[in-house]
């Protein structure tokens, strides 16, 4: 593979993304025959087929996936080289792709704004997704650093806590339990829950909380695709929800939602900054991690004062 070049790797990446030669050619600004030639040269050099031709388009073989991983690592290393050269020149510049789970989107802009005041010449791209999408970004190297609640175990990662992540039960202000105190797990389990998709960090925490109640996890509740939808549904009286307290600070302040006084809650988890252990840290990544360790907790919404007050 000593004859492999960047044009060929980028052709493989484009074909993988668009599933057709024509789509790849359009993305690269080349003609379809030119992309076909690049692919043919790679396959001849490697002695393997990188894509199967199907009715749905080009599908990567195992060798094709290996090439894609290599191409992504090369692109990542070139981006890192840019940052390293800038650091050698003494320039405080660089770029960072920050991946955040959807729950963290409520405070991620604040993190970015404060960081930019300290490092105005570091460009940050924000990638918001659910837990599975954020993990996929780490696996594919499309995300440099991720902010999430529970680091996965199937990716080589280095993680660091930068703040508390309280999880609470919420309801509409006119819900029968809104003024109740010391609500038991058994009583709250009788309610209808509005929940996120399987694999969501908050859903996993709720499943753990209710796991000792026989049969309760068999029909956990109504699944919804986002925290915003869940909040609107709770306000409409369609059920209660177990949710990150950092997503509801505004609604609590204006009285559109209330936190329920459930025994054992809030459940306190942590926010983590996460990077892969098998990649070199760029100056921008190191700067952001160091910033999170110093000021990350200060950027999180403060909702302690909004917890249900103890009866007088």
KOLTITOR-553104 format. One line per field, with one value per atom (N, C-alpha, C): atom name; residue in three letters; x negated, y negated, z negated. Coordinates in pm, whole numbers, plus 50000, padded with zeros to 5 digits. Layout:
atom [CA,...]
type [ala,...]
px [X,...]
py [Y,...]
pz [Z,...]
// end
This chain:
atom [N,CA,C,N,CA,C,N,CA,C,N,CA,C,N,CA,C,N,CA,C,N,CA,C,N,CA,C,N,CA,C,N,CA,C,N,CA,C,N,CA,C,N,CA,C,N,CA,C,N,CA,C,N,CA,C,N,CA,C,N,CA,C,N,CA,C,N,CA,C,N,CA,C,N,CA,C,N,CA,C,N,CA,C,N,CA,C,N,CA,C,N,CA,C,N,CA,C,N,CA,C,N,CA,C,N,CA,C,N,CA,C,N,CA,C,N,CA,C,N,CA,C,N,CA,C,N,CA,C,N,CA,C,N,CA,C,N,CA,C,N,CA,C,N,CA,C,N,CA,C,N,CA,C,N,CA,C,N,CA,C,N,CA,C,N,CA,C,N,CA,C,N,CA,C,N,CA,C,N,CA,C,N,CA,C,N,CA,C,N,CA,C,N,CA,C,N,CA,C,N,CA,C,N,CA,C,N,CA,C,N,CA,C,N,CA,C,N,CA,C,N,CA,C,N,CA,C,N,CA,C,N,CA,C,N,CA,C,N,CA,C,N,CA,C,N,CA,C,N,CA,C,N,CA,C,N,CA,C,N,CA,C,N,CA,C,N,CA,C,N,CA,C,N,CA,C,N,CA,C,N,CA,C,N,CA,C,N,CA,C,N,CA,C,N,CA,C,N,CA,C,N,CA,C,N,CA,C,N,CA,C,N,CA,C,N,CA,C,N,CA,C,N,CA,C,N,CA,C,N,CA,C,N,CA,C,N,CA,C,N,CA,C,N,CA,C,N,CA,C,N,CA,C,N,CA,C,N,CA,C,N,CA,C,N,CA,C,N,CA,C,N,CA,C,N,CA,C,N,CA,C,N,CA,C,N,CA,C,N,CA,C,N,CA,C,N,CA,C,N,CA,C,N,CA,C,N,CA,C,N,CA,C,N,CA,C,N,CA,C,N,CA,C,N,CA,C,N,CA,C,N,CA,C,N,CA,C,N,CA,C,N,CA,C,N,CA,C,N,CA,C,N,CA,C,N,CA,C,N,CA,C,N,CA,C,N,CA,C,N,CA,C,N,CA,C,N,CA,C,N,CA,C,N,CA,C,N,CA,C,N,CA,C,N,CA,C,N,CA,C,N,CA,C,N,CA,C,N,CA,C,N,CA,C,N,CA,C,N,CA,C,N,CA,C,N,CA,C,N,CA,C,N,CA,C,N,CA,C,N,CA,C,N,CA,C,N,CA,C,N,CA,C,N,CA,C,N,CA,C,N,CA,C,N,CA,C,N,CA,C,N,CA,C,N,CA,C,N,CA,C,N,CA,C,N,CA,C,N,CA,C,N,CA,C,N,CA,C,N,CA,C,N,CA,C,N,CA,C,N,CA,C,N,CA,C,N,CA,C,N,CA,C,N,CA,C,N,CA,C,N,CA,C,N,CA,C,N,CA,C,N,CA,C,N,CA,C,N,CA,C,N,CA,C,N,CA,C,N,CA,C,N,CA,C,N,CA,C,N,CA,C,N,CA,C,N,CA,C,N,CA,C,N,CA,C,N,CA,C,N,CA,C,N,CA,C,N,CA,C,N,CA,C,N,CA,C,N,CA,C,N,CA,C,N,CA,C,N,CA,C,N,CA,C,N,CA,C,N,CA,C,N,CA,C,N,CA,C,N,CA,C,N,CA,C,N,CA,C,N,CA,C,N,CA,C,N,CA,C,N,CA,C,N,CA,C,N,CA,C,N,CA,C,N,CA,C,N,CA,C,N,CA,C,N,CA,C,N,CA,C,N,CA,C,N,CA,C,N,CA,C,N,CA,C,N,CA,C,N,CA,C,N,CA,C,N,CA,C,N,CA,C,N,CA,C,N,CA,C,N,CA,C,N,CA,C,N,CA,C,N,CA,C,N,CA,C,N,CA,C,N,CA,C,N,CA,C,N,CA,C,N,CA,C,N,CA,C,N,CA,C,N,CA,C,N,CA,C,N,CA,C,N,CA,C,N,CA,C,N,CA,C,N,CA,C,N,CA,C,N,CA,C,N,CA,C,N,CA,C,N,CA,C,N,CA,C,N,CA,C,N,CA,C,N,CA,C,N,CA,C,N,CA,C,N,CA,C,N,CA,C,N,CA,C,N,CA,C,N,CA,C,N,CA,C,N,CA,C,N,CA,C,N,CA,C,N,CA,C,N,CA,C,N,CA,C,N,CA,C,N,CA,C,N,CA,C,N,CA,C,N,CA,C,N,CA,C,N,CA,C,N,CA,C,N,CA,C,N,CA,C,N,CA,C,N,CA,C,N,CA,C,N,CA,C,N,CA,C,N,CA,C,N,CA,C,N,CA,C,N,CA,C,N,CA,C,N,CA,C,N,CA,C,N,CA,C,N,CA,C,N,CA,C,N,CA,C,N,CA,C,N,CA,C,N,CA,C,N,CA,C,N,CA,C,N,CA,C,N,CA,C]
type [unk,unk,unk,unk,unk,unk,unk,unk,unk,unk,unk,unk,unk,unk,unk,unk,unk,unk,unk,unk,unk,unk,unk,unk,unk,unk,unk,unk,unk,unk,unk,unk,unk,unk,unk,unk,unk,unk,unk,unk,unk,unk,unk,unk,unk,unk,unk,unk,unk,unk,unk,unk,unk,unk,unk,unk,unk,unk,unk,unk,unk,unk,unk,unk,unk,unk,unk,unk,unk,unk,unk,unk,unk,unk,unk,unk,unk,unk,unk,unk,unk,unk,unk,unk,unk,unk,unk,unk,unk,unk,unk,unk,unk,unk,unk,unk,unk,unk,unk,unk,unk,unk,unk,unk,unk,unk,unk,unk,unk,unk,unk,unk,unk,unk,unk,unk,unk,unk,unk,unk,unk,unk,unk,unk,unk,unk,unk,unk,unk,unk,unk,unk,unk,unk,unk,unk,unk,unk,unk,unk,unk,unk,unk,unk,unk,unk,unk,unk,unk,unk,unk,unk,unk,unk,unk,unk,unk,unk,unk,unk,unk,unk,unk,unk,unk,unk,unk,unk,unk,unk,unk,unk,unk,unk,unk,unk,unk,unk,unk,unk,unk,unk,unk,unk,unk,unk,unk,unk,unk,unk,unk,unk,unk,unk,unk,unk,unk,unk,unk,unk,unk,unk,unk,unk,unk,unk,unk,unk,unk,unk,unk,unk,unk,unk,unk,unk,unk,unk,unk,unk,unk,unk,unk,unk,unk,unk,unk,unk,unk,unk,unk,unk,unk,unk,unk,unk,unk,unk,unk,unk,unk,unk,unk,unk,unk,unk,unk,unk,unk,unk,unk,unk,unk,unk,unk,unk,unk,unk,unk,unk,unk,unk,unk,unk,unk,unk,unk,unk,unk,unk,unk,unk,unk,unk,unk,unk,unk,unk,unk,unk,unk,unk,unk,unk,unk,unk,unk,unk,unk,unk,unk,unk,unk,unk,unk,unk,unk,unk,unk,unk,unk,unk,unk,unk,unk,unk,unk,unk,unk,unk,unk,unk,unk,unk,unk,unk,unk,unk,unk,unk,unk,unk,unk,unk,unk,unk,unk,unk,unk,unk,unk,unk,unk,unk,unk,unk,unk,unk,unk,unk,unk,unk,unk,unk,unk,unk,unk,unk,unk,unk,unk,unk,unk,unk,unk,unk,unk,unk,unk,unk,unk,unk,unk,unk,unk,unk,unk,unk,unk,unk,unk,unk,unk,unk,unk,unk,unk,unk,unk,unk,unk,unk,unk,unk,unk,unk,unk,unk,unk,unk,unk,unk,unk,unk,unk,unk,unk,unk,unk,unk,unk,unk,unk,unk,unk,unk,unk,unk,unk,unk,unk,unk,unk,unk,unk,unk,unk,unk,unk,unk,unk,unk,unk,unk,unk,unk,unk,unk,unk,unk,unk,unk,unk,unk,unk,unk,unk,unk,unk,unk,unk,unk,unk,unk,unk,unk,unk,unk,unk,unk,unk,unk,unk,unk,unk,unk,unk,unk,unk,unk,unk,unk,unk,unk,unk,unk,unk,unk,unk,unk,unk,unk,unk,unk,unk,unk,unk,unk,unk,unk,unk,unk,unk,unk,unk,unk,unk,unk,unk,unk,unk,unk,unk,unk,unk,unk,unk,unk,unk,unk,unk,unk,unk,unk,unk,unk,unk,unk,unk,unk,unk,unk,unk,unk,unk,unk,unk,unk,unk,unk,unk,unk,unk,unk,unk,unk,unk,unk,unk,unk,unk,unk,unk,unk,unk,unk,unk,unk,unk,unk,unk,unk,unk,unk,unk,unk,unk,unk,unk,unk,unk,unk,unk,unk,unk,unk,unk,unk,unk,unk,unk,unk,unk,unk,unk,unk,unk,unk,unk,unk,unk,unk,unk,unk,unk,unk,unk,unk,unk,unk,unk,unk,unk,unk,unk,unk,unk,unk,unk,unk,unk,unk,unk,unk,unk,unk,unk,unk,unk,unk,unk,unk,unk,unk,unk,unk,unk,unk,unk,unk,unk,unk,unk,unk,unk,unk,unk,unk,unk,unk,unk,unk,unk,unk,unk,unk,unk,unk,unk,unk,unk,unk,unk,unk,unk,unk,unk,unk,unk,unk,unk,unk,unk,unk,unk,unk,unk,unk,unk,unk,unk,unk,unk,unk,unk,unk,unk,unk,unk,unk,unk,unk,unk,unk,unk,unk,unk,unk,unk,unk,unk,unk,unk,unk,unk,unk,unk,unk,unk,unk,unk,unk,unk,unk,unk,unk,unk,unk,unk,unk,unk,unk,unk,unk,unk,unk,unk,unk,unk,unk,unk,unk,unk,unk,unk,unk,unk,unk,unk,unk,unk,unk,unk,unk,unk,unk,unk,unk,unk,unk,unk,unk,unk,unk,unk,unk,unk,unk,unk,unk,unk,unk,unk,unk,unk,unk,unk,unk,unk,unk,unk,unk,unk,unk,unk,unk,unk,unk,unk,unk,unk,unk,unk,unk,unk,unk,unk,unk,unk,unk,unk,unk,unk,unk,unk,unk,unk,unk,unk,unk,unk,unk,unk,unk,unk,unk,unk,unk,unk,unk,unk,unk,unk,unk,unk,unk,unk,unk,unk,unk,unk,unk,unk,unk,unk,unk,unk,unk,unk,unk,unk,unk,unk,unk,unk,unk,unk,unk,unk,unk,unk,unk,unk,unk,unk,unk,unk,unk,unk,unk,unk,unk,unk,unk,unk,unk,unk,unk,unk,unk,unk,unk,unk,unk,unk,unk,unk,unk,unk,unk,unk,unk,unk,unk,unk,unk,unk,unk,unk,unk,unk,unk,unk,unk,unk,unk,unk,unk,unk,unk,unk,unk,unk,unk,unk,unk,unk,unk,unk,unk,unk,unk,unk,unk,unk,unk,unk,unk,unk,unk,unk,unk,unk,unk,unk,unk,unk,unk,unk,unk,unk,unk,unk,unk,unk,unk,unk,unk,unk,unk,unk,unk,unk,unk,unk,unk,unk,unk,unk,unk,unk,unk,unk,unk,unk,unk,unk,unk,unk,unk,unk,unk,unk,unk,unk,unk,unk,unk,unk,unk,unk,unk,unk,unk,unk,unk]
px [49918,50000,49915,49790,49701,49738,49816,49854,49984,50046,50173,50154,50246,50235,50364,50361,50476,50596,50574,50686,50763,50688,50754,50830,50770,50839,50965,50958,51075,51183,51141,51239,51314,51239,51303,51400,51360,51448,51576,51563,51679,51773,51719,51803,51877,51806,51867,51984,51967,52069,52189,52166,52275,52328,52256,52302,52304,52264,52258,52133,52087,51974,52014,52135,52181,52190,52244,52254,52118,52025,51889,51821,51839,51778,51829,51959,52018,51963,51949,51897,51752,51675,51532,51501,51602,51579,51504,51523,51456,51561,51515,51605,51618,51730,51743,51631,51585,51472,51346,51323,51204,51212,51329,51346,51334,51391,51381,51235,51157,51014,50943,50972,50910,50944,51071,51113,51046,51038,50976,50829,50760,50618,50597,50684,50672,50697,50802,50837,50728,50671,50563,50438,50408,50289,50305,50427,50451,50479,50527,50562,50691,50779,50908,51016,51140,51254,51302,51317,51358,51509,51579,51724,51792,51904,51991,52093,52117,52215,52353,52447,52582,52685,52812,52921,52937,52894,52906,52783,52687,52565,52443,52334,52209,52206,52185,52179,52038,51980,51841,51824,51717,51678,51599,51556,51474,51347,51289,51169,51201,51319,51360,51373,51428,51441,51305,51211,51075,51009,51032,50978,51041,51171,51237,51178,51155,51096,50958,50878,50745,50754,50850,50866,50904,50992,51033,50916,50833,50718,50614,50598,50506,50556,50687,50744,50729,50752,50738,50595,50501,50360,50318,50371,50339,50397,50519,50575,50490,50446,50362,50229,50176,50051,50066,50178,50203,50195,50260,50258,50118,50044,49908,49815,49828,49746,49779,49909,49948,49892,49892,49838,49688,49617,49473,49447,49535,49521,49556,49615,49655,49792,49869,50002,50103,50197,50302,50425,50408,50516,50536,50636,50664,50812,50853,50993,51031,51160,51210,51353,51381,51518,51567,51662,51714,51846,51849,51972,52041,52169,52244,52373,52408,52537,52646,52766,52870,52906,52892,52921,52825,52702,52601,52613,52701,52713,52767,52825,52879,52771,52652,52544,52419,52416,52298,52266,52366,52333,52265,52305,52240,52095,52070,51933,51850,51904,51832,51807,51906,51891,51782,51779,51678,51540,51534,51406,51353,51441,51397,51341,51385,51328,51181,51147,51009,50927,50991,50921,50997,50995,51077,51041,50920,50878,50892,50951,50979,51121,51134,51265,51329,51454,51524,51646,51657,51777,51854,51984,52067,52148,52137,52213,52304,52435,52533,52599,52610,52676,52721,52794,52827,52704,52718,52601,52536,52618,52563,52490,52545,52482,52350,52346,52223,52114,52151,52054,52004,52095,52056,51956,51975,51881,51743,51737,51608,51543,51623,51569,51514,51582,51541,51438,51403,51306,51362,51492,51551,51571,51564,51572,51438,51383,51255,51271,51371,51395,51546,51593,51737,51771,51890,51946,52067,52064,52171,52182,52289,52312,52250,52242,52191,52104,51972,51885,51908,51905,51923,51800,51820,51711,51648,51709,51659,51571,51528,51439,51323,51198,51085,51090,51128,51153,51079,51053,51003,51108,51163,51271,51236,51296,51274,51404,51438,51559,51535,51636,51623,51743,51844,51956,52063,52150,52262,52373,52445,52557,52677,52762,52877,52992,53055,53171,53292,53403,53519,53647,53752,53884,53965,54031,54106,54251,54335,54477,54532,54654,54723,54760,54769,54798,54930,55027,55155,55164,55052,55052,55085,55160,55197,55078,54961,54845,54758,54799,54714,54683,54774,54749,54716,54706,54681,54536,54512,54378,54341,54212,54159,54238,54253,54323,54238,54298,54223,54201,54104,54077,54199,54264,54382,54494,54511,54619,54587,54464,54430,54435,54410,54411,54550,54653,54791,54825,54741,54767,54725,54777,54739,54616,54509,54385,54373,54313,54273,54122,54072,53933,53860,53728,53644,53624,53552,53530,53440,53446,53355,53209,53130,52990,52964,53069,53052,53003,52914,52860,52966,53062,53168,53260,53287,53374,53306,53178,53105,53111,53093,53098,53237,53342,53478,53501,53452,53466,53397,53281,53210,53292,53349,53427,53549,53613,53736,53714,53589,53562,53604,53611,53647,53797,53876,54021,54061,54110,54140,54234,54192,54277,54286,54230,54250,54178,54069,53993,54053,54155,54215,54287,54345,54413,54377,54258,54203,54281,54332,54406,54408,54441,54449,54315,54259,54127,54139,54051,54047,53904,53889,53759,53668,53719,53635,53682,53592,53628,53733,53726,53823,53963,53976,54106,54158,54068,54108,54157,54085,54126,54264,54285,54414,54526,54498,54599,54631,54528,54553,54637,54604,54682,54827,54849,54984,55061,54994,55060,55066,54976,54979,54904,54836,54763,54654,54571,54457,54330,54217,54092,53976,53878,53751,53651,53590,53516,53400,53305,53193,53242,53203,53243,53185,53078,53016,53094,53200,53284,53408,53434,53565,53555,53437,53420,53519,53534,53624,53769,53812,53952,53983,53885,53906,53920,53837,53840,53972,54028,54153,54276,54257,54369,54445,54385,54455,54433,54331,54305,54271,54289,54247,54167,54074,54003,54080,54095,54165,54068,54116,54033,54034,53955,53949,53833,53859,53754,53641,53518,53403,53365,53438,53407,53380,53302,53246,53139,53131,53021,52907,52793,52681,52582,52572,52470,52364,52277,52173,52168,52117,52085,51937,51908,51771,51728,51600,51538,51466,51480,51434,51354,51236,51156,51106,51073,51018,50874,50837,50700,50603,50655,50567,50545,50563,50534,50454,50375,50292,50377,50357,50431,50376,50462,50421,50415,50345,50346,50487,50575,50713,50787,50767,50832,50781,50650,50593,50646,50657,50705,50849,50932,51073,51088,51012,51018,50975,50869,50821,50924,50990,51096,51212,51253,51362,51327,51203,51163,51166,51140,51139,51276,51351,51471,51596,51582,51697,51815,51791,51901,51973,51899,51960,52055,52039,52122,52252,52267,52387,52501,52625,52739,52751,52776,52793,52941,52981,53123,53147,53040,53056,53164,53168,53264,53408,53425,53557,53610,53528,53578,53697,53790,53904,53860,53914,53876,53937,53864,53915,54031,54135,54248,54208,54270,54238,54317]
py [50122,50000,49873,49884,49768,49664,49704,49610,49537,49568,49506,49356,49275,49130,49072,48942,48877,48874,48853,48850,48981,49091,49222,49243,49206,49220,49135,49014,48927,48976,49041,49102,49214,49297,49404,49346,49239,49176,49124,49060,49003,49111,49220,49330,49391,49406,49461,49374,49243,49150,49143,49145,49121,49248,49359,49491,49504,49399,49407,49335,49376,49308,49165,49148,49016,48921,48970,48886,48847,48943,48914,48813,48830,48739,48597,48584,48451,48386,48464,48410,48367,48439,48411,48311,48277,48187,48253,48385,48462,48525,48588,48662,48804,48871,49012,49101,49088,49173,49152,49025,48998,49070,49070,49139,49290,49339,49483,49526,49443,49474,49478,49381,49379,49506,49546,49667,49791,49797,49912,49924,49810,49812,49864,49820,49866,50016,50063,50206,50291,50243,50319,50322,50210,50204,50294,50293,50372,50518,50545,50682,50729,50634,50668,50577,50620,50539,50457,50326,50238,50219,50238,50216,50327,50374,50463,50379,50415,50344,50405,50330,50379,50288,50330,50248,50119,50120,50000,49911,49950,49871,49950,49880,49945,49965,50089,50121,50164,50107,50139,50284,50345,50476,50456,50565,50554,50476,50499,50425,50278,50249,50110,50036,50104,50042,50016,50108,50089,49968,49951,49835,49706,49709,49590,49548,49646,49616,49553,49608,49553,49412,49388,49255,49153,49192,49100,49069,49168,49145,49055,49070,48983,48839,48820,48685,48622,48705,48657,48615,48695,48663,48537,48514,48391,48269,48283,48172,48144,48250,48233,48169,48204,48144,47993,47949,47805,47737,47799,47741,47741,47850,47860,47756,47735,47634,47496,47469,47340,47323,47433,47426,47397,47462,47437,47291,47235,47094,46999,47055,46969,46909,46960,46907,46978,46903,46963,46988,47076,47105,47256,47298,47439,47459,47584,47615,47734,47745,47849,47882,48009,48054,48113,48045,48084,48158,48284,48360,48359,48330,48329,48408,48485,48552,48446,48479,48378,48312,48384,48325,48211,48220,48118,47995,47998,47882,47759,47779,47667,47581,47639,47559,47554,47634,47635,47498,47418,47283,47196,47212,47135,47178,47308,47358,47296,47299,47249,47100,47024,46878,46839,46903,46869,46915,47033,47081,46987,46938,46850,46719,46675,46553,46575,46696,46727,46764,46825,46872,46826,46699,46645,46699,46751,46795,46945,47014,47156,47170,47229,47248,47376,47365,47481,47512,47637,47686,47773,47748,47822,47929,48053,48165,48221,48201,48245,48373,48471,48596,48670,48778,48861,48940,49021,49092,49180,49254,49344,49265,49152,49071,49010,48969,48911,49017,49138,49248,49282,49282,49310,49205,49080,48974,48997,49046,49080,49197,49297,49415,49380,49288,49255,49143,49089,48979,48846,48839,48713,48615,48665,48583,48588,48471,48466,48493,48432,48441,48442,48525,48535,48501,48445,48420,48512,48599,48696,48738,48810,48847,48979,49074,49207,49257,49254,49297,49443,49476,49615,49699,49828,49919,49988,49973,50046,49961,49844,49756,49720,49722,49683,49534,49500,49360,49318,49188,49125,49022,49034,48946,48875,48759,48680,48611,48619,48554,48404,48325,48181,48117,48197,48139,48240,48207,48293,48286,48397,48406,48464,48378,48427,48468,48580,48630,48626,48574,48549,48596,48606,48640,48511,48491,48367,48398,48298,48309,48171,48167,48040,47983,47851,47789,47837,47878,47921,48073,48141,48286,48317,48423,48457,48475,48511,48530,48406,48297,48178,48124,48133,48080,48187,48312,48421,48423,48478,48489,48636,48664,48798,48905,48885,48980,49107,49221,49346,49394,49481,49539,49617,49687,49766,49676,49560,49469,49404,49359,49291,49391,49519,49621,49644,49597,49613,49511,49411,49306,49350,49276,49301,49216,49282,49212,49178,49064,49023,49039,49119,49163,49142,49139,49130,49269,49272,49395,49492,49623,49718,49677,49692,49653,49513,49432,49299,49309,49216,49220,49203,49109,49088,49210,49270,49390,49503,49522,49628,49602,49476,49444,49471,49439,49467,49618,49693,49839,49896,49843,49888,49854,49734,49687,49776,49822,49899,50049,50091,50232,50328,50280,50372,50391,50321,50336,50438,50555,50663,50618,50642,50616,50473,50378,50237,50201,50268,50235,50297,50382,50447,50347,50247,50140,50008,49958,49844,49715,49695,49573,49539,49414,49367,49310,49364,49321,49196,49100,48977,48947,48872,48862,48754,48663,48554,48504,48436,48376,48267,48192,48085,48143,48252,48315,48367,48426,48477,48363,48252,48140,48088,48073,48025,48121,48252,48352,48351,48332,48324,48201,48088,47966,47982,48066,48091,48191,48250,48344,48487,48523,48659,48759,48714,48804,48729,48804,48745,48794,48735,48773,48767,48852,48853,48792,48681,48601,48530,48489,48411,48277,48241,48111,47997,48022,47916,47882,47957,47927,47848,47825,47770,47645,47586,47471,47359,47326,47217,47250,47371,47408,47411,47447,47444,47301,47212,47072,47005,47033,46966,47044,47159,47233,47320,47356,47441,47590,47619,47754,47749,47862,47873,48002,47999,48121,48191,48322,48400,48443,48442,48476,48628,48696,48843,48885,48981,49031,49091,49051,49100,49013,48904,48811,48672,48591,48619,48728,48800,48894,48817,48818,48737,48823,48791,48851,48744,48768,48670,48645,48526,48495,48525,48586,48623,48555,48520,48490,48618,48652,48781,48765,48827,48831,48974,49008,49141,49148,49263,49280,49311,49352,49390,49278,49154,49043,48937,48863,48760,48638,48584,48465,48341,48268,48143,48034,47923,47811,47762,47760,47715,47811,47941,48039,48026,48010,47995,47869,47761,47634,47649,47719,47733,47824,47932,48019,47946,47869,47793,47690,47628,47532,47599,47717,47787,47821,47860,47896,47774,47654,47531,47467,47460,47378,47451,47578,47651,47652,47678,47686,47552,47442,47309,47278,47347,47321,47402,47493,47575,47498,47517,47449,47486,47388,47412,47425,47544,47565,47607,47606,47646,47565,47434,47348,47377,47456,47487,47622,47695,47823,47797,47893,47875,47845,47739,47699,47793,47814,47899,47828,47901,47838,47774,47663,47591,47649]
pz [50000,50000,50000,50040,50037,50142,50244,50349,50320,50207,50171,50148,50200,50181,50126,50092,50030,50123,50255,50348,50345,50337,50334,50204,50093,49964,49960,50013,50011,50107,50215,50305,50233,50157,50080,49978,49908,49811,49877,49991,50059,50109,50163,50209,50090,49978,49858,49812,49820,49771,49864,49995,50090,50157,50141,50191,50343,50415,50561,50610,50729,50791,50828,50880,50922,50803,50691,50573,50519,50519,50473,50564,50694,50790,50772,50751,50731,50605,50497,50372,50384,50465,50479,50590,50669,50780,50894,50909,51014,51106,51212,51299,51248,51273,51231,51281,51409,51451,51368,51324,51244,51110,51048,50920,50941,51050,51080,51094,51159,51176,51041,50953,50819,50743,50748,50677,50737,50869,50935,50897,50891,50854,50712,50622,50482,50475,50540,50533,50598,50707,50772,50685,50621,50535,50413,50355,50234,50265,50386,50420,50358,50323,50263,50323,50308,50350,50231,50249,50138,50131,50243,50244,50324,50271,50346,50422,50545,50627,50604,50550,50521,50584,50579,50633,50554,50427,50343,50353,50436,50450,50407,50382,50342,50191,50149,50007,49973,49864,49831,49785,49831,49780,49650,49591,49469,49499,49616,49655,49675,49731,49750,49618,49518,49386,49324,49347,49296,49362,49493,49563,49511,49484,49433,49299,49212,49082,49098,49191,49216,49271,49362,49420,49314,49222,49116,49023,48995,48908,48975,49108,49180,49178,49204,49200,49062,48960,48823,48793,48841,48815,48889,49006,49080,49009,48955,48878,48755,48690,48573,48610,48725,48771,48788,48840,48852,48715,48615,48481,48422,48445,48390,48453,48582,48650,48596,48575,48518,48377,48300,48164,48168,48263,48277,48313,48395,48434,48319,48213,48101,48118,48213,48237,48148,48091,48009,48095,48193,48285,48291,48364,48377,48401,48406,48428,48341,48312,48223,48263,48281,48301,48169,48108,47977,47996,47954,47959,47824,47821,47695,47712,47609,47609,47600,47648,47661,47528,47418,47288,47256,47306,47277,47365,47464,47553,47480,47362,47286,47222,47202,47144,47233,47340,47427,47485,47529,47579,47475,47348,47242,47225,47232,47227,47339,47458,47574,47564,47518,47509,47412,47295,47196,47241,47305,47357,47464,47551,47659,47607,47490,47432,47396,47354,47320,47443,47542,47662,47786,47816,47925,48063,48080,48212,48234,48137,48156,48208,48325,48387,48333,48288,48233,48318,48356,48425,48328,48315,48220,48293,48245,48302,48193,48208,48109,48158,48071,48108,47984,48004,47889,47847,47746,47694,47801,47876,47978,48086,48126,48231,48183,48058,48003,47993,47950,47943,48084,48181,48319,48369,48327,48365,48307,48185,48124,48197,48232,48300,48437,48507,48644,48649,48533,48523,48577,48603,48649,48534,48411,48291,48219,48185,48115,47966,47908,47764,47743,47651,47628,47484,47466,47334,47321,47220,47203,47057,47026,46888,46847,46938,46902,47015,47001,47110,47146,47276,47317,47282,47278,47242,47362,47479,47595,47686,47636,47711,47618,47666,47580,47550,47428,47394,47268,47261,47139,47100,46979,46938,46808,46789,46667,46628,46500,46448,46440,46483,46465,46396,46359,46287,46255,46157,46120,46224,46235,46329,46255,46196,46121,46213,46182,46255,46162,46211,46126,46194,46114,46166,46177,46292,46314,46349,46323,46354,46386,46436,46456,46319,46307,46177,46114,46197,46142,46123,46132,46112,45966,45938,45799,45705,45756,45671,45658,45722,45724,45586,45493,45359,45257,45301,45207,45162,45042,44988,44967,44984,44960,45036,45165,45250,45261,45237,45239,45383,45398,45529,45578,45487,45525,45575,45511,45554,45687,45705,45831,45947,45918,46023,46079,46009,46058,46167,46184,46282,46423,46521,46660,46693,46739,46767,46916,46941,47075,47082,47174,47168,47302,47295,47414,47475,47587,47661,47583,47615,47550,47569,47463,47469,47416,47403,47346,47203,47163,47028,46922,46943,46843,46836,46949,46948,46872,46893,46822,46671,46630,46487,46430,46507,46461,46449,46545,46540,46417,46384,46263,46139,46135,46020,45997,46104,46092,46098,46116,46144,46033,45910,45800,45788,45869,45866,45972,45934,46030,46142,46264,46379,46426,46350,46387,46517,46547,46668,46794,46778,46894,46984,46923,46999,46932,46968,46895,46918,47040,47067,47214,47245,47383,47426,47532,47580,47666,47641,47719,47759,47869,47933,47879,47795,47748,47613,47542,47414,47432,47542,47566,47581,47655,47671,47538,47461,47330,47240,47237,47152,47193,47323,47370,47334,47344,47311,47162,47078,46933,46902,46963,46939,46985,47087,47136,47051,46952,46863,46912,47006,47061,46975,46871,46785,46710,46639,46570,46639,46604,46670,46573,46599,46529,46625,46585,46683,46616,46696,46644,46594,46473,46418,46499,46572,46651,46777,46806,46923,46887,46758,46718,46632,46619,46530,46562,46691,46729,46696,46728,46702,46553,46470,46327,46277,46329,46284,46316,46432,46472,46428,46363,46306,46402,46515,46611,46580,46502,46455,46307,46238,46099,46082,45988,45951,45841,45854,45753,45644,45520,45405,45385,45465,45461,45372,45285,45198,45283,45252,45327,45445,45465,45574,45518,45588,45721,45718,45828,45847,45910,45846,45894,45972,46099,46184,46211,46307,46338,46489,46522,46661,46684,46797,46832,46962,46967,47095,47138,47266,47314,47443,47448,47570,47588,47710,47737,47688,47634,47585,47698,47814,47923,48024,47981,48069,47993,48066,48005,47973,47855,47815,47885,47953,48015,47908,47935,47840,47808,47909,47886,47793,47811,47724,47581,47566,47431,47364,47442,47386,47339,47417,47378,47257,47251,47134,47008,47019,46904,46862,46959,46929,46855,46900,46833,46689,46665,46528,46436,46492,46411,46398,46509,46510,46557,46592,46645,46550,46423,46326,46312,46326,46314,46429,46540,46658,46657,46560,46554,46489,46536,46473,46327,46242,46099,46067,46021,45991,45845,45764,45624,45553,45583,45516,45561,45666,45719,45675,45596,45545,45454,45446,45356,45213,45157,45022,44920,44813,44705,44636,44596,44530,44398,44369,44246,44131]
// end
